[in-house]
Amino acid sequence: FRMVGSQDSVAQANIVLNTIVAEAFSDACDILEKADNFDLAVHDLIKDYAVEHQRIVFNGNGYSDEWVAEAERRGLPNIKSMVDAIPAYVAP
């Protein structure tokens, strides 16, 4: 995630991010509300999310050459500009 420029409002970026988070929480709530064993369901949900997203978690410096090499190793795109990122937004 990159922050908006200093002259821009954060409102639109926050709307998008909050919508994404709200949908993720809604999906998690749906799963947990249907569970027979809540504690086990929480454990399984966290485990599933961690396994599902481990490919994109990077705890290093995302601006470094280390990240460029790591992203390539993981098969992730390293898109450096909004113009280059637009096709990814419309890809299926």
C-alpha positions in Angstrom: 0.0 0.0 0.0 1.3 3.4 -0.8 0.0 6.6 0.8 -1.6 9.3 -1.3 0.5 12.3 -2.3 0.8 15.2 0.2 -1.6 17.4 -1.8 -4.3 14.8 -2.1 -7.1 13.8 0.3 -6.9 10.4 2.0 -10.7 10.1 1.8 -11.0 8.0 -1.4 -8.1 5.8 -0.3 -9.7 5.3 3.1 -13.1 4.5 1.5 -11.5 1.7 -0.6 -9.4 0.3 2.3 -12.3 0.4 4.7 -14.6 -1.3 2.2 -12.0 -4.1 1.7 -11.6 -4.6 5.5 -15.3 -4.5 6.1 -15.9 -7.2 3.5 -13.1 -9.4 5.0 -14.7 -8.9 8.5 -18.1 -9.8 7.1 -16.8 -13.0 5.5 -15.1 -14.0 8.8 -18.2 -13.2 10.8 -20.3 -15.4 8.5 -17.9 -18.3 9.1 -17.7 -17.8 12.8 -21.5 -17.3 13.3 -22.1 -20.7 11.7 -19.5 -22.6 13.7 -20.5 -25.1 16.3 -17.2 -24.6 18.2 -16.3 -20.9 18.2 -12.8 -21.2 19.6 -11.8 -23.9 17.1 -13.4 -21.9 14.3 -11.3 -18.9 15.2 -8.2 -21.0 15.2 -9.0 -22.6 11.9 -9.9 -19.3 10.3 -6.6 -17.6 11.4 -4.7 -20.6 10.2 -6.5 -20.7 6.8 -5.9 -16.9 6.3 -2.2 -17.3 7.2 -1.7 -20.2 4.8 -3.7 -18.5 2.0 -1.8 -15.3 2.2 1.7 -16.3 3.2 2.8 -15.8 -0.4 2.3 -12.0 -0.1 3.5 -11.4 3.5 6.9 -9.8 3.5 8.4 -8.4 6.7 11.4 -6.7 5.1 11.9 -3.4 3.4 9.4 -3.2 0.5 11.5 -0.5 -1.1 14.7 -2.6 -1.2 16.3 -4.7 -3.9 15.7 -7.6 -1.5 11.9 -7.2 -2.0 12.3 -7.1 -5.8 14.2 -10.5 -5.7 11.8 -12.0 -3.2 8.7 -10.9 -5.2 10.2 -12.5 -8.3 10.9 -15.7 -6.4 7.3 -15.8 -5.2 5.9 -15.2 -8.6 4.4 -11.8 -7.5 4.4 -8.8 -9.8 6.5 -5.8 -8.7 4.5 -3.0 -10.2 6.2 0.4 -9.8 3.7 2.9 -11.1 0.0 3.4 -11.2 0.0 3.5 -15.0 1.6 0.0 -15.0 -0.8 -1.2 -12.3 -4.0 -0.4 -14.2 -4.1 -3.6 -16.2 -3.9 -5.6 -12.9 -7.1 -3.8 -11.7 -9.1 -5.1 -14.7 -7.6 -8.5 -14.9 -9.9 -11.4 -14.0 
